[in-house]
Amino acid sequence: MLKSLDLSISILYILGILAIGLWAGISHRRKSKANAAGEYFLAGKTLKWPAIGLALFATNISTVHLVSLAQSGFDSGLLNGNFEWMAAFTLILLSLFFVPFYIKSGVATLPDFLEKRYDRSSRDWLAVISVVSAIIIHIAFSMLAGGIVLKTLFGLNMYVSVIVICIITAIYTIIGGLKAVVVTESIQTVVLLAGAFIISYAAFNKMGGWEPMTDVLKNKGEMDKLSMLRPHGDSSGMPWYTVFLGYPILGIWYWCADQTIVQRVLGAKDENHARVGPLFCGFIKILPVFIFVLPGLFAYTLVQTGHLDVSSLGVDDKGNVNSKGIYTLMITQLLPSGLIGVLVAALLSGLMSQVSGALNSISTMVSYDMYQRYRPEASDKQLIRIGKIAAGIALVFSLGLLPLLNRYESIFSGINDIIAHIAPPITCVFLLGVFWKGASAQSAKLTLWIGSVLGVVVFAINKIFPETLIGHIPFMMMAFYLFCTCVIIQVSFSYIYPVQHTEESAQLYWKSPWEPLQGTAWKGLGNYKVLSGLLLLVTGVLYCIFR
């Protein structure tokens, strides 16, 4: 249980974020009355690269990551750090190949982009899938992780505590719009990173450094926990080739085609800010392996040496430590009073930033992609009101999913398991749409429909009949197989139903692989091509070190 000092710090932080969010959003919208909807949903397209990069990171890194990456570090070592470092490659794809079209087409949502490249049916389907995925992946799972933390630290009912935090988050998000979201996310990113560094140092210091930790792993014959790239047949079910084949399918959907993430880019001041922002985020994404995953591995070795008591966590059916609460256990046992309050603030930052970003994206898609279709004459005031109502409904629906999602042993695995069955058709239609002239509207529509149905069927078989052949396929490889199937479907239907480009769609695919690199770029280190090369180099070196 927290002491009064830590509790006070946490409460003051929550109230401070609420005040800043309301001030930022309301004051920004008062400056421009001409385009109220644009100001609310896209911050009037005024965002610069530092805010975009920090907001992308904050929307991605939530309490889910703090809790579940530490859990994965405890259970399997650095392996799940691949989801962090591989993101660098997909952020480069976003910066180089997708951003120019998103900015050029002037879209407010990614479903809107699909309509411009393909047709209205593709837009409608993606809008529905995007809203559903935002509710499940970005909000419900974040609530679950936040609930576990708050229950452990405060001793409160998990659902009650999450509801209170989410209502506070919803207030400034629904009232303030994207500007409030981005300003608060930038602050929350700094707090979150500071908290993560504190717990990382505390675990490192308690263990006595890197060598004592590796000595414990050597003595237990578990040095593979330091390996990012595992051999074929590894017990984790995630050997190296599944990372390089499966992750891009998940990553391209998440970073390049998911409204909740890309909305920060759509609010960019210009194309260069939109390109550099994701690359900045790519460099920040190097950190989570060291400040989110590694502390979990240190916790594992601390338990082995008797420096961390996990008896309160209990064990599962197989006799293993129930590691979901390992992060909060580290906070309470490794930190002094005062610093615990800072870490709780960091955890709340992750929860609030994730929920606020997803709510804003849901309200944007419902307003522009659904309501405005049937009410094209709708005023900005009506669009904003519908968006606020949609955000409120999404929040309530997310709360109802918590008991179901809590059945997953690992939160992180649960998220990626669901994404692996959602992402393949969306990744397929975006990639082929941007890189292949021949991708037709009819083929995209059929690929989205058939691919989504296949994903649901395979997911159901996996859960209901786990002993079947499909049930034994790792989710990363399943994502790759589903993607390949979707590519075959779209290419086949593109020949059956040849493309008929409009004047607009003819401008929304690359004529050659080098064309994206010909856009105007800043000079020096700020050049997006230089930054892309540097990010590739740094990530490659890190993989060589931790292979």
C-alpha positions in Angstrom: 0.0 0.0 0.0 1.2 3.5 -0.7 2.1 6.0 1.9 0.4 9.4 2.1 3.3 11.2 0.4 3.2 8.9 -2.6 -0.6 9.1 -2.8 -0.5 12.9 -2.7 2.1 13.0 -5.6 -0.1 10.7 -7.7 -3.3 12.7 -7.1 -1.5 16.0 -7.8 -0.1 14.6 -11.0 -3.5 13.5 -12.2 -5.1 16.8 -11.4 -2.2 18.7 -13.0 -2.6 16.7 -16.3 -6.3 17.4 -16.3 -5.8 21.1 -15.9 -3.0 21.3 -18.6 -5.1 19.2 -21.0 -8.2 21.4 -20.6 -6.1 24.6 -20.9 -4.2 23.4 -24.0 -7.2 22.2 -25.9 -9.6 25.0 -25.1 -7.1 27.8 -25.6 -6.0 26.4 -29.0 -9.6 26.1 -30.3 -10.4 29.7 -29.2 -7.6 31.0 -31.5 -9.2 29.6 -34.6 -13.0 29.6 -35.0 -12.9 29.2 -38.8 -12.1 25.4 -38.9 -13.4 24.2 -35.6 -13.5 20.5 -36.6 -10.0 20.7 -38.0 -8.7 22.4 -34.8 -10.4 19.7 -32.6 -9.5 16.5 -34.5 -6.1 17.5 -36.1 -4.9 20.4 -33.9 -5.2 22.7 -37.0 -2.3 20.9 -38.6 0.2 22.8 -36.4 2.2 20.0 -34.9 6.0 20.0 -35.2 8.4 17.0 -35.3 9.3 16.9 -31.5 5.7 16.9 -30.5 4.8 14.3 -33.1 7.6 12.0 -32.1 6.9 12.2 -28.4 3.1 11.8 -29.0 3.7 8.7 -31.2 5.8 7.2 -28.5 3.4 8.1 -25.7 0.4 6.7 -27.7 2.4 3.5 -28.3 4.0 3.1 -24.9 1.4 2.8 -22.2 1.0 1.1 -18.9 0.6 -2.1 -20.9 4.2 -1.8 -21.9 5.5 -0.9 -18.5 3.7 -3.8 -16.9 3.8 -6.4 -19.7 7.4 -5.8 -21.0 8.7 -6.2 -17.4 6.7 -9.4 -17.2 8.1 -10.7 -20.5 11.6 -9.7 -19.3 11.0 -11.7 -16.1 9.6 -14.7 -18.0 11.7 -14.9 -21.2 14.4 -12.3 -21.1 15.0 -9.7 -23.8 13.0 -11.6 -26.5 10.0 -9.3 -26.7 12.3 -6.4 -27.1 12.0 -7.2 -30.8 8.7 -5.5 -30.8 10.5 -2.3 -29.8 13.5 -2.4 -32.1 11.7 -3.7 -35.1 9.4 -0.7 -34.9 12.3 1.4 -36.2 12.1 -0.3 -39.6 8.3 0.3 -39.9 8.7 3.9 -38.7 11.2 4.4 -41.5 8.6 3.0 -43.9 6.0 5.4 -42.5 8.4 8.4 -42.9 9.6 7.6 -46.4 6.7 5.9 -48.2 3.4 6.6 -46.5 3.7 10.1 -45.0 4.0 11.9 -48.4 0.7 10.5 -49.6 -1.1 11.1 -46.3 0.0 14.7 -46.4 -0.5 15.2 -50.1 -4.1 13.8 -50.1 -5.0 16.1 -47.1 -6.9 13.3 -45.4 -8.2 13.5 -41.8 -8.3 9.7 -41.3 -6.7 6.7 -42.9 -10.0 5.3 -44.0 -10.4 8.5 -45.9 -7.1 7.7 -47.6 -8.3 4.3 -48.6 -11.3 5.9 -50.3 -9.1 8.2 -52.3 -6.8 5.3 -53.3 -9.5 2.7 -53.8 -13.2 3.3 -53.1 -15.9 4.0 -50.5 -16.4 0.4 -49.5 -12.7 0.0 -48.4 -13.1 3.2 -46.3 -16.2 1.9 -44.6 -14.6 -1.4 -43.7 -11.4 0.0 -42.4 -13.3 2.6 -40.3 -15.2 -0.2 -38.5 -12.1 -2.4 -38.0 -10.1 0.6 -36.8 -12.7 1.7 -34.2 -13.0 -1.9 -32.9 -9.2 -2.4 -32.7 -8.8 0.9 -31.0 -11.3 -0.1 -28.3 -9.8 -3.5 -27.7 -6.1 -2.9 -28.2 -5.5 0.7 -27.3 -8.1 1.2 -24.5 -9.2 -2.1 -23.0 -5.8 -3.7 -22.7 -4.4 -0.4 -21.3 -7.2 -0.3 -18.7 -6.4 -3.9 -17.8 -2.7 -3.2 -17.2 -3.6 0.0 -15.3 -6.1 -1.8 -13.2 -3.6 -4.4 -12.2 -1.2 -1.7 -11.1 -3.7 0.3 -9.2 -5.1 -2.7 -7.4 -1.6 -3.8 -6.3 -0.6 -0.3 -5.1 -3.8 1.1 -3.7 -5.7 -2.0 -2.8 -8.7 -0.7 -4.6 -11.1 -2.6 -6.8 -9.5 -2.9 -10.2 -12.6 -1.7 -12.1 -13.5 1.2 -9.9 -9.9 2.7 -10.0 -9.7 2.3 -13.7 -13.1 3.9 -14.3 -12.0 7.0 -12.2 -8.7 7.5 -14.1 -10.4 7.0 -17.5 -13.2 9.4 -16.7 -10.6 12.1 -15.8 -8.7 11.3 -19.1 -11.9 11.4 -21.1 -12.8 14.8 -19.7 -9.7 16.6 -21.2 -9.6 14.5 -24.3 -13.3 15.0 -25.2 -13.3 18.7 -24.4 -9.8 19.6 -25.6 -9.3 17.5 -28.8 -6.0 16.5 -30.4 -4.1 19.5 -29.2 -4.9 18.6 -25.6 -3.9 15.0 -26.3 -0.6 15.9 -27.9 0.4 18.4 -25.2 -0.4 16.1 -22.3 1.2 13.1 -24.1 4.5 15.1 -24.5 4.5 15.7 -20.8 3.5 12.2 -20.0 6.3 10.8 -22.1 8.9 12.7 -20.2 7.4 11.5 -16.8 7.0 7.9 -18.1 10.7 7.8 -19.3 11.9 9.4 -16.0 10.0 6.8 -14.0 11.3 3.9 -16.2 14.9 5.1 -15.8 14.4 5.3 -12.0 13.2 1.7 -11.6 15.9 0.5 -14.1 18.6 2.0 -12.0 17.1 0.7 -8.8 17.0 -2.9 -10.1 20.5 -2.5 -11.6 21.9 -1.1 -8.3 20.1 -3.8 -6.1 21.6 -6.5 -8.3 25.1 -5.0 -8.1 25.5 -4.4 -11.8 25.5 -6.3 -15.1 28.1 -9.0 -14.2 26.3 -10.3 -11.1 23.1 -10.6 -13.2 24.9 -12.5 -16.0 26.5 -14.7 -13.4 23.1 -15.8 -12.1 22.0 -16.6 -15.7 25.1 -18.6 -16.4 24.7 -20.6 -13.2 21.1 -21.4 -14.2 22.1 -22.2 -17.8 19.8 -19.4 -19.0 22.1 -17.1 -21.0 19.6 -17.3 -23.9 17.5 -14.8 -21.9 20.0 -12.1 -23.2 19.4 -13.1 -26.8 17.0 -11.2 -29.1 17.2 -13.7 -31.9 16.5 -17.2 -30.9 17.2 -20.4 -32.9 14.6 -22.6 -34.6 12.6 -24.7 -32.1 13.1 -22.3 -29.3 10.6 -22.9 -26.5 9.3 -19.3 -26.8 7.7 -20.0 -30.1 9.4 -17.0 -31.5 12.6 -17.9 -33.3 14.5 -15.3 -35.3 12.7 -15.9 -38.6 9.3 -15.4 -37.1 10.5 -11.9 -36.0 11.6 -10.9 -39.5 8.7 -12.5 -41.3 5.8 -11.9 -38.8 6.6 -8.6 -37.2 6.5 -6.4 -40.4 2.9 -7.5 -40.9 1.9 -6.4 -37.4 4.2 -3.4 -37.4 3.1 -1.9 -40.8 -0.5 -2.0 -39.7 0.2 -0.6 -36.3 2.6 2.2 -37.3 1.6 3.0 -40.9 -2.1 2.1 -41.1 -3.6 2.5 -37.6 -5.6 5.7 -37.1 -4.7 6.0 -33.4 -1.0 6.1 -34.2 -0.9 8.0 -37.5 -3.3 10.7 -36.4 -0.4 12.5 -34.8 1.3 12.6 -38.2 -1.8 13.8 -40.0 -1.8 16.9 -37.7 1.8 17.8 -38.8 2.6 21.4 -39.8 4.2 20.2 -43.1 5.6 17.2 -44.9 9.1 17.4 -43.4 7.8 17.7 -39.8 5.5 14.7 -40.7 8.6 12.7 -41.9 11.0 13.6 -39.1 8.5 13.0 -36.3 8.2 9.3 -36.8 12.0 8.9 -37.1 12.5 10.8 -33.9 10.1 8.3 -32.3 12.2 5.5 -33.9 15.2 6.6 -32.0 13.2 6.8 -28.7 12.0 3.2 -29.4 15.5 2.0 -28.8 15.1 2.8 -25.1 12.3 0.4 -24.0 14.5 -2.7 -24.2 16.8 -1.2 -21.6 14.3 0.6 -19.4 11.1 -1.7 -19.7 12.3 -5.2 -20.6 15.7 -5.3 -18.9 14.3 -4.4 -15.4 12.1 -7.5 -15.6 15.2 -9.6 -16.3 16.9 -8.0 -13.4 13.9 -8.8 -11.3 14.2 -12.5 -12.3 17.8 -12.6 -11.1 17.0 -10.7 -7.9 14.4 -13.3 -7.1 17.0 -16.1 -7.7 19.4 -14.4 -5.3 16.7 -13.7 -2.6 16.7 -9.9 -3.1 13.1 -9.7 -4.2 10.1 -11.4 -2.5 7.5 -12.6 -5.0 5.5 -14.7 -2.5 2.6 -12.1 -2.7 2.2 -12.7 -6.4 1.2 -16.4 -6.1 1.7 -19.1 -8.7 -0.2 -20.3 -11.7 -1.5 -23.7 -12.5 1.9 -24.8 -13.7 3.7 -23.7 -10.6 5.3 -20.6 -12.2 5.3 -17.2 -10.5 2.2 -15.2 -11.6 4.4 -12.4 -13.0 1.7 -9.9 -14.1 2.4 -7.8 -11.1 6.2 -8.0 -11.1 6.6 -4.3 -12.1 4.5 -2.9 -9.2 6.3 -5.4 -6.9 9.6 -3.9 -8.0 8.3 -0.4 -7.3 7.2 -1.1 -3.8 10.3 -3.2 -2.8 13.1 -1.3 -4.5 12.2 2.3 -4.1 11.9 4.7 -1.2 8.7 6.7 -0.4 8.4 9.7 -2.6 10.0 8.0 -5.6 7.2 5.5 -5.5 4.8 8.3 -6.1 6.8 9.4 -9.1 6.6 5.9 -10.5 2.9 5.7 -9.9 2.6 9.0 -11.8 4.6 7.4 -14.7 2.3 4.4 -14.8 -0.7 6.6 -14.8 0.9 8.6 -17.6 1.0 5.5 -19.7 -2.6 4.7 -19.1 -3.9 8.2 -19.6 -1.9 8.9 -22.8 -2.9 5.6 -24.4 -6.6 6.1 -23.6 -6.7 9.8 -24.6 -5.0 9.1 -28.0 -7.4 6.2 -28.8 -10.5 8.2 -27.8 -9.5 11.1 -30.0 -8.9 8.8 -32.9 -12.2 7.0 -32.4 -14.1 10.3 -32.3 -12.3 11.4 -35.5 -13.2 8.3 -37.4 -16.8 8.2 -36.3 -17.3 11.8 -37.2 -15.5 11.9 -40.5 -15.9 8.3 -41.8 -19.3 7.4 -40.5 -21.5 10.3 -39.5 -20.4 12.7 -42.2 -21.1 10.1 -44.9 -24.8 10.1 -44.1 -24.9 13.8 -43.2 -22.5 15.5 -45.6 -24.0 18.9 -44.7 -23.2 18.4 -41.0 -21.6 21.4 -39.4 -18.3 21.4 -37.5 -20.3 21.7 -34.3 -22.3 18.6 -35.1 -19.2 16.6 -36.0 -17.5 17.5 -32.8 -20.6 16.6 -30.8 -20.9 13.2 -32.5 -17.2 12.6 -31.9 -17.6 13.3 -28.2 -20.5 11.0 -27.9 -18.6 8.2 -29.7 -15.6 8.6 -27.4 -17.9 8.2 -24.4 -19.6 5.1 -25.8 -16.1 3.6 -26.7 -14.9 4.1 -23.1 -18.0 2.3 -21.6 -17.6 -0.6 -24.1 -13.9 -1.0 -23.3 -14.7 -1.4 -19.6 -17.0 -4.2 -20.4 -14.2 -6.1 -22.1 -11.9 -6.2 -19.1 -13.0 -9.5 -17.6 -12.6 -11.3 -21.0 -9.1 -9.9 -21.7 -7.9 -10.6 -18.2 -7.9 -14.3 -19.1 -4.6 -13.9 -21.1 -1.6 -15.1 -19.0 0.5 -12.3 -20.6 -1.0 -9.0 -21.5 1.6 -8.3 -24.2 1.1 -11.7 -25.8 -2.7 -11.1 -25.8 -2.4 -7.8 -27.6 -0.1 -9.2 -30.3 -2.2 -12.3 -30.7 -5.2 -10.2 -31.6 -3.2 -7.9 -33.8 -1.8 -10.9 -35.7 -5.3 -11.8 -36.9 -6.5 -8.2 -37.6 -3.5 -6.8 -39.4 -2.8 -9.0 -42.5 -5.6 -7.8 -44.8 -5.0 -4.1 -43.8 -1.3 -4.3 -44.3 -1.8 -6.0 -47.6 -4.2 -3.3 -49.1 -2.0 -0.4 -47.9 1.3 -1.9 -49.2 -0.1 -2.9 -52.6 -2.0 0.3 -52.9 1.1 2.4 -52.3 3.6 0.3 -54.2 1.6 -1.3 -57.1 -0.3 0.6 -59.8 -2.4 -2.4 -60.6 -4.1 -2.8 -57.2 -7.8 -2.3 -57.9 -10.6 -1.0 -55.8 -12.7 -4.2 -56.1 -9.7 -6.3 -55.1 -9.0 -4.2 -52.0 -12.6 -4.5 -50.9 -12.7 -8.3 -51.3 -9.3 -8.7 -49.6 -10.4 -6.7 -46.6 -13.6 -8.7 -46.3 -12.2 -12.2 -47.0 -9.0 -11.5 -45.0 -10.9 -10.3 -42.0 -13.2 -13.3 -42.0 -10.2 -15.6 -42.3 -8.6 -13.9 -39.4 -11.6 -14.3 -37.2 -12.0 -18.0 -38.2 -8.4 -18.8 -37.6 -8.5 -17.0 -34.2 -11.6 -18.9 -33.2 -10.0 -22.3 -34.2 -6.9 -21.4 -32.3 -8.8 -20.7 -29.1 -11.5 -23.4 -29.3 -9.3 -26.2 -30.8 -5.8 -25.4 -29.6 -4.6 -29.0 -30.3 -5.1 -28.7 -34.0 -2.4 -27.8 -36.6 -3.6 -24.2 -36.7 -3.5 -24.1 -32.9 0.2 -24.9 -32.9 1.3 -22.2 -35.3 2.9 -19.2 -33.4 0.9 -16.0 -33.9 3.8 -14.3 -35.7 4.0 -17.0 -38.3 0.2 -17.0 -38.5 0.3 -13.3 -39.3 2.8 -14.0 -42.1 0.7 -16.8 -43.6 -2.5 -14.8 -43.5 -0.7 -11.9 -45.1 0.6 -14.1 -48.0 -2.9 -15.4 -48.5 -4.3 -11.8 -48.6 -1.6 -10.8 -51.2 -2.6 -13.8 -53.4 -6.3 -12.8 -53.0 -5.7 -9.1 -53.9 -3.4 -9.8 -56.8 -5.8 -12.4 -58.2 -8.8 -10.2 -58.0 -6.9 -7.2 -59.4 -6.5 -9.2 -62.6 -10.1 -10.4 -62.6 -11.3 -6.8 -61.9 -8.7 -4.5 -63.5 -7.9 -1.2 -61.8 -9.6 2.0 -63.1 -7.7 4.9 -61.7 -9.3 8.2 -61.0 -7.3 11.4 -61.4 -6.7 11.4 -57.6 -5.9 7.8 -57.1 -3.3 7.9 -60.0 -1.3 10.2 -57.8 -1.3 8.0 -54.7 1.1 5.2 -55.6 4.9 5.3 -56.2 6.0 5.1 -59.8 9.4 3.8 -58.7 11.1 2.8 -55.4 13.4 5.9 -55.6 10.6 8.4 -56.0 9.9 8.8 -52.3 13.5 10.0 -51.7 13.2 12.9 -54.1 11.0 15.0 -51.9 12.2 18.3 -50.4 14.2 17.7 -47.3 15.9 19.8 -44.6 19.6 20.2 -44.8 22.1 18.5 -42.5 21.2 16.1 -39.7 17.5 17.0 -40.0 17.3 15.5 -43.5 14.9 12.6 -43.3 17.1 10.5 -45.5 20.1 11.0 -43.3 18.1 10.2 -40.2 16.6 7.1 -41.8 20.1 5.8 -42.6 21.4 6.6 -39.1 18.4 4.8 -37.4 19.0 1.7 -39.6 22.7 1.7 -38.6 22.0 2.1 -34.9 19.4 -0.6 -34.8 21.5 -3.0 -36.9 24.5 -2.5 -34.5 22.2 -3.2 -31.5 21.0 -6.4 -33.1 24.5 -7.6 -33.7 25.4 -7.0 -30.0 22.3 -8.7 -28.6 21.8 -11.4 -31.3 
